[in-house]
Amino acid sequence: MQLFVYSALSAPARALLLAHLPAGVQPVFRLDLPQPEQQLAAFQAAEVVLGNVPPAWLTDHYPPGCSSGKSTRPVSSGTRPCT
């Protein structure tokens, strides 16, 4: 499972997150990706997102599976089914 961390984490917070991730979770940090296109691609590939991504990403670029209605997309207040 891919985890996209949009939030800018401090070094101690990042280390804490990495130390507690379950096996099989691949974290991708926005700050490690210099190009906006890389950040958007990581968001689209992620199954879980931490942080508030740009609103346009939620309306213009759905995560994989949304067209089938089986996935959810992240929003600041929780999740809701893709439409």
Secondary structure, DSSP 8 states (H G I E B T S, - for coil): -EEEE-S---HHHHHHHHHH--TT-EEEEGGG--SHHHHHHHHHH-SEEES---HHHHHH---TTGGGT-SEEEETTEEEE--
